[in-house]
Amino acid sequence: MAKAFSAGRRGITGFLEAPERDLLRKLFVDIITMLEPETPASSDPLAALIGLDMDVSVPTDPALLRLLPDAVKNDADSALEFRQLTERSLRETKIGALRAASLGLESDKLVLDEEAAKLWSMALNDVRLVLAERLAIRDEADAERVHQVQDWGEADDVESYLSLVYNFVSWLQESLVQAMLAALQRRP
C-alpha cells in the first residue's frame, strides 16, 4: 500500500507498490495520448519558428476540454485566437510533466526535489481532471458519491473502479501537496 508523501532532508519522499506504479504509469500514458495532437503542427515555417499552430480547433472530448480549457469564455473568436497562441505550449508543458513523473516510477521509493514535486503535482492533477470528467463530477454531491466508493473488493463495474482510482490519485496528490507545503515551511 502506498505511503503518504513526506518532507525531509533528502526532499519529498513517498512509497508506491509495483501495482500502484503500473497503474500510474498507464494513467500518465493515457493522458499523454489524449494530449498529443491528432494532426501534425502547421507546416508554415513562421508559425513553427514562433511556436504557433494556426490550425488549432476546439476539442470535442469533454475530458480534453478540461485539460485544455478556453481562457476566454464569452467571445468565440477571441477564445480561438487565444487557443491558437497558447495550446501548443500548454500541451507540451503537460506532456513534459506527465513524462517526467512517469520516469520517477522506476523504483518503489520516490525522492522528489522541489521541481520534480511540482511536475508530479501537475501530472496527478491532469489525471484527476480526466477521471472527474469520466465520472461526471460536477458538484459536491457527485464528489461525495465518488468518495463513498472505498473497497476494492466491491468494485464490480467501470464506474466503481474509476471511483477507486480517482480516490487513490486524489489522496496521492493531497499527500504530495501537504508535503510540498511542509517543505516550504521548513525553509529558513
Solvent accessible surface area in square Angstrom, and as a share of the most:
residue,aa,sasa,rsa
1,M,171,0.77
2,A,7,0.06
3,K,136,0.58
4,A,55,0.43
5,F,13,0.05
6,S,60,0.39
7,A,25,0.20
8,G,35,0.34
9,R,233,0.85
10,R,169,0.62
11,G,20,0.19
12,I,7,0.03
13,T,28,0.16
14,G,6,0.06
15,F,56,0.23
16,L,1,0.00
17,E,67,0.30
18,A,49,0.38
19,P,97,0.61
20,E,28,0.12
21,R,37,0.14
22,D,64,0.33
23,L,36,0.18
24,L,0,0.00
25,R,70,0.25
26,K,137,0.58
27,L,23,0.12
28,F,0,0.00
29,V,79,0.45
30,D,80,0.42
31,I,5,0.03
32,I,17,0.08
33,T,87,0.50
34,M,42,0.19
35,L,0,0.00
36,E,72,0.32
37,P,80,0.50
38,E,169,0.76
39,T,93,0.54
40,P,124,0.78
41,A,47,0.36
42,S,21,0.14
43,S,112,0.72
44,D,66,0.34
45,P,109,0.69
46,L,113,0.56
47,A,4,0.03
48,A,54,0.42
49,L,144,0.72
50,I,104,0.53
51,G,30,0.29
52,L,31,0.16
53,D,19,0.10
54,M,95,0.43
55,D,109,0.57
56,V,20,0.11
57,S,79,0.51
58,V,73,0.42
59,P,16,0.10
60,T,132,0.77
61,D,44,0.23
62,P,70,0.44
63,A,0,0.00
64,L,17,0.08
65,L,62,0.31
66,R,68,0.25
67,L,2,0.01
68,L,2,0.01
69,P,78,0.49
70,D,36,0.18
71,A,67,0.52
72,V,42,0.24
73,K,161,0.68
74,N,146,0.75
75,D,62,0.32
76,A,84,0.65
77,D,119,0.61
78,S,42,0.27
79,A,9,0.07
80,L,68,0.34
81,E,104,0.47
82,F,87,0.36
83,R,11,0.04
84,Q,24,0.11
85,L,95,0.47
86,T,50,0.29
87,E,9,0.04
88,R,73,0.27
89,S,70,0.45
90,L,67,0.33
91,R,26,0.10
92,E,101,0.45
93,T,69,0.40
94,K,23,0.10
95,I,16,0.08
96,G,36,0.34
97,A,0,0.00
98,L,0,0.00
99,R,123,0.45
100,A,37,0.29
101,A,0,0.00
102,S,19,0.13
103,L,133,0.66
104,G,29,0.28
105,L,0,0.00
106,E,129,0.58
107,S,60,0.38
108,D,60,0.31
109,K,100,0.42
110,L,5,0.02
111,V,61,0.35
112,L,9,0.05
113,D,92,0.48
114,E,79,0.35
115,E,102,0.46
116,A,30,0.24
117,A,0,0.00
118,K,90,0.38
119,L,43,0.22
120,W,4,0.01
121,S,19,0.12
122,M,71,0.32
123,A,0,0.00
124,L,0,0.00
125,N,59,0.30
126,D,3,0.01
127,V,1,0.00
128,R,59,0.22
129,L,50,0.25
130,V,11,0.06
131,L,8,0.04
132,A,8,0.07
133,E,22,0.10
134,R,117,0.43
135,L,7,0.03
136,A,51,0.40
137,I,20,0.10
138,R,146,0.53
139,D,82,0.42
140,E,148,0.66
141,A,73,0.56
142,D,31,0.16
143,A,37,0.29
144,E,86,0.39
145,R,95,0.35
146,V,1,0.00
147,H,102,0.45
148,Q,116,0.51
149,V,41,0.23
150,Q,108,0.48
151,D,70,0.36
152,W,132,0.46
153,G,73,0.71
154,E,128,0.57
155,A,31,0.24
156,D,130,0.67
157,D,79,0.41
158,V,111,0.64
159,E,83,0.37
160,S,17,0.11
161,Y,99,0.38
162,L,42,0.21
163,S,1,0.01
164,L,7,0.03
165,V,2,0.01
166,Y,27,0.10
167,N,23,0.12
168,F,27,0.11
169,V,0,0.00
170,S,11,0.07
171,W,94,0.33
172,L,1,0.00
173,Q,16,0.07
174,E,98,0.44
175,S,11,0.07
176,L,0,0.00
177,V,55,0.32
178,Q,116,0.52
179,A,4,0.03
180,M,40,0.18
181,L,86,0.43
182,A,39,0.30
183,A,35,0.27
184,L,92,0.46
185,Q,154,0.68
186,R,138,0.50
187,R,132,0.48
188,P,180,1.13
